[in-house]
Amino acid sequence: MNVRAYVAEFVGTFALVWVGIYSILHFSNEPGGLLGIALAHGLAIALLVTAAGPVSGGHLNPAITIAVLMTRRIKLVDALCYIVVQVAAGFAAAALVGMVPLYASNELIGGAETIWQGTPKIGEQLVTAAVEARDTAFSGLILEAIATFFLVFMVFGSAIDKRAPKVGGLYIGLAVTMGVLAIGPLTGAALNPARWFGPAMLGEAVTRTEMSLGWLSFVYVLGPIAGGVIAAWVYQFVMMGRDQLPGKSAE
């Protein structure tokens, strides 16, 4: 067991979720607030991936861990432990946010309400464009999958590829910023099951939307995982040379 790697994944994912919840809480109703939300998520990823990278690889995201697993760059046991730790960190961050009382319009808010306000959610443009929850879910899945595709493609291109420039997590953070700017108003741009799952459960997302937990998971769990796996396969089998394939050496 690589305890140091698991601690690094916990700290990094905790920071992402904690910063993400508060950034949405503060900026979502402000003019130009989308830029603030995007920068907050991007900065959190850039800094924490850089810090955790030398220890754990700086995944901080089950979609990235599964993508790395599917390309045989991490052992199954370590991948499962990473995912458990990442999801647990999301719950822990959301729980601590909920423990801090805040005031809005001179009214005290806290607990599930605060967490819910900072949770990625389906936007009105996507909801009103669909007839049924199923249609909304499929649209959301496509958006989350495409944005996560670009994120994981950048992870492979800037951190895993041996030819990549040594820039830490900077470009990965920029990929997250790009994703939030593109689809933030539509799905909240989670791009990460751990970013959504803990806050959604503690924020009581199921009781606050007309979509079931199954359809929400379809968007925020399956979407990022599917996009990440496709990106990993495309990068590994198209962009990389034979010498970088797992189990291969330069000829």
C-alpha positions in Angstrom: 0.0 0.0 0.0 1.3 3.4 -1.0 -0.1 5.4 1.9 1.7 8.6 0.9 0.0 8.5 -2.5 -3.4 8.0 -0.9 -2.9 10.9 1.4 -1.8 13.1 -1.5 -4.9 12.1 -3.5 -7.1 12.9 -0.4 -5.6 16.3 0.2 -5.7 17.3 -3.5 -9.2 16.2 -4.1 -10.4 17.7 -0.8 -8.9 21.1 -1.9 -10.5 20.9 -5.3 -14.0 20.2 -3.9 -13.7 22.7 -1.0 -12.5 25.5 -3.3 -15.1 24.5 -6.0 -18.1 24.6 -3.6 -17.2 28.0 -2.3 -16.3 29.5 -5.7 -19.8 28.5 -7.1 -21.4 29.8 -3.9 -19.7 33.2 -4.1 -19.7 33.8 -7.9 -22.6 32.1 -9.4 -25.0 35.1 -9.1 -22.3 37.7 -9.8 -21.7 39.4 -13.2 -18.9 37.6 -14.9 -19.0 35.0 -12.1 -18.4 32.1 -14.5 -14.8 33.3 -15.0 -14.2 33.4 -11.3 -15.6 29.9 -10.9 -13.5 28.6 -13.8 -10.3 30.2 -12.5 -10.9 28.9 -9.0 -11.3 25.3 -10.2 -8.3 25.7 -12.6 -6.0 27.2 -10.0 -6.9 24.5 -7.5 -6.1 21.8 -10.1 -2.9 23.5 -11.3 -1.5 23.9 -7.8 -2.6 20.6 -6.2 -1.7 18.5 -9.2 1.8 20.1 -9.1 2.1 19.3 -5.4 0.6 15.8 -5.5 2.1 14.7 -8.8 5.5 13.6 -7.6 3.8 11.4 -4.9 0.7 10.0 -6.5 0.6 11.3 -10.1 -1.9 13.9 -9.1 -5.1 12.2 -10.4 -7.6 13.9 -8.0 -10.3 12.5 -10.2 -11.8 8.9 -10.5 -12.2 9.5 -14.3 -8.5 10.1 -14.6 -7.6 7.2 -12.4 -9.8 4.9 -14.5 -8.3 6.2 -17.7 -4.8 5.5 -16.4 -6.0 2.0 -15.2 -7.4 1.2 -18.6 -4.1 2.0 -20.3 -2.3 -0.2 -17.7 -0.4 2.5 -16.1 -1.6 1.8 -12.5 -2.3 -1.4 -10.6 -5.9 -2.3 -10.0 -5.5 -2.3 -6.2 -4.0 1.2 -6.2 -6.6 2.5 -8.6 -9.4 1.2 -6.4 -7.8 2.8 -3.4 -7.3 6.1 -5.2 -11.0 6.2 -6.2 -12.2 5.4 -2.6 -9.9 8.1 -1.2 -11.0 10.7 -3.9 -14.7 10.1 -3.2 -14.1 10.2 0.6 -12.3 13.5 0.2 -15.3 14.9 -1.7 -17.6 13.9 1.1 -15.2 15.3 3.7 -14.9 18.7 2.0 -18.6 19.0 1.5 -19.3 18.0 5.1 -16.9 20.7 6.4 -18.5 23.3 4.2 -21.9 22.4 5.6 -20.6 22.9 9.2 -19.7 26.6 8.6 -22.8 28.8 9.1 -23.1 31.6 6.5 -25.5 34.5 6.1 -27.4 35.5 2.9 -29.8 38.4 2.8 -29.5 38.6 6.6 -30.7 35.0 6.9 -28.6 32.2 8.4 -27.9 29.4 6.0 -25.8 26.3 6.3 -25.7 22.5 6.1 -27.3 21.0 3.0 -28.4 24.3 1.6 -24.8 25.7 1.5 -23.5 22.5 0.0 -26.2 22.4 -2.6 -25.6 26.0 -3.8 -21.9 25.0 -4.5 -22.7 21.7 -6.3 -22.5 21.4 -10.1 -26.1 21.1 -11.4 -28.0 21.0 -14.6 -28.7 24.5 -15.9 -32.0 25.9 -17.1 -30.9 26.0 -20.7 -30.4 22.3 -20.8 -33.5 21.5 -18.8 -35.9 23.6 -20.9 -34.5 22.2 -24.1 -35.6 18.7 -23.3 -39.0 17.0 -22.9 -38.0 14.3 -20.5 -35.3 13.8 -17.8 -33.8 11.1 -20.1 -33.2 13.6 -22.8 -31.6 16.0 -20.4 -29.4 13.3 -19.0 -28.1 12.2 -22.4 -27.3 15.8 -23.3 -25.5 16.3 -20.0 -23.6 13.1 -20.4 -22.3 14.2 -23.9 -21.2 17.6 -22.5 -19.4 16.1 -19.5 -17.8 13.4 -21.6 -16.5 15.8 -24.2 -15.1 18.3 -21.6 -13.5 15.4 -19.7 -12.0 14.1 -22.9 -10.1 17.3 -23.4 -9.0 17.2 -19.7 -7.7 13.7 -19.8 -6.1 14.3 -23.3 -4.2 17.1 -21.6 -3.2 14.9 -18.7 -1.6 12.4 -21.1 -0.1 15.1 -23.2 1.4 17.2 -20.4 2.1 14.7 -17.6 2.2 11.1 -18.9 3.9 11.4 -22.3 7.6 11.3 -21.8 8.0 14.0 -24.4 5.8 16.4 -22.5 7.3 19.7 -21.2 7.8 19.9 -17.5 5.1 22.4 -16.5 3.6 20.7 -13.5 -0.2 20.9 -13.4 -0.5 24.3 -15.1 -1.9 23.1 -18.4 -4.1 20.5 -16.7 -5.6 23.4 -14.6 -6.1 25.4 -17.8 -8.0 22.4 -19.3 -10.3 22.5 -16.4 -10.8 26.2 -16.7 -11.6 25.8 -20.4 -14.2 23.1 -19.5 -15.9 25.2 -16.9 -16.1 28.2 -19.3 -17.6 26.0 -22.0 -20.2 24.0 -20.2 -20.4 25.5 -16.7 -23.8 27.1 -17.3 -25.2 23.8 -18.8 -24.0 21.1 -16.4 -21.9 22.9 -13.8 -18.8 21.3 -15.5 -17.9 18.8 -12.8 -15.6 16.8 -15.1 -15.0 14.6 -12.0 -17.3 12.1 -10.2 -15.6 12.9 -6.9 -16.3 16.7 -7.4 -20.0 16.0 -7.8 -20.9 12.8 -5.7 -20.1 13.9 -2.2 -21.6 17.4 -2.5 -24.6 16.1 -4.3 -25.4 13.5 -1.6 -24.8 15.8 1.3 -26.5 18.7 -0.5 -29.6 16.5 -1.1 -29.5 16.9 -4.8 -32.1 14.2 -5.5 -34.8 16.0 -3.4 -33.9 19.4 -5.0 -34.2 18.4 -8.7 -36.7 16.5 -10.8 -34.1 14.0 -12.0 -33.5 10.7 -10.2 -30.1 9.7 -8.7 -29.7 7.3 -11.6 -30.0 9.9 -14.3 -27.8 12.4 -12.3 -25.2 9.7 -12.0 -25.5 9.0 -15.7 -24.4 12.6 -16.3 -21.8 13.2 -13.6 -20.3 9.7 -13.1 -20.6 7.9 -16.4 -20.1 11.0 -18.5 -16.6 11.9 -17.2 -15.5 8.3 -17.0 -16.5 7.6 -20.6 -14.8 10.7 -21.9 -11.7 10.0 -19.9 -11.3 6.5 -21.1 -11.8 7.4 -24.8 -9.2 10.2 -24.4 -6.7 7.8 -22.9 -7.1 5.3 -25.6 -6.9 7.9 -28.4 -3.7 9.4 -26.9 -2.0 6.1 -26.1 -2.7 4.3 -29.4 -2.6 7.3 -31.8 -0.3 9.9 -30.3 2.3 7.8 -28.5 5.1 5.8 -30.0 5.6 2.1 -29.4 8.3 2.8 -26.9 5.8 4.4 -24.5 3.2 1.6 -24.5 3.1 -0.3 -21.2 5.3 -3.4 -21.4 7.1 -2.1 -24.5 10.6 -0.7 -24.9 12.3 1.2 -27.6 13.6 -0.9 -30.4 
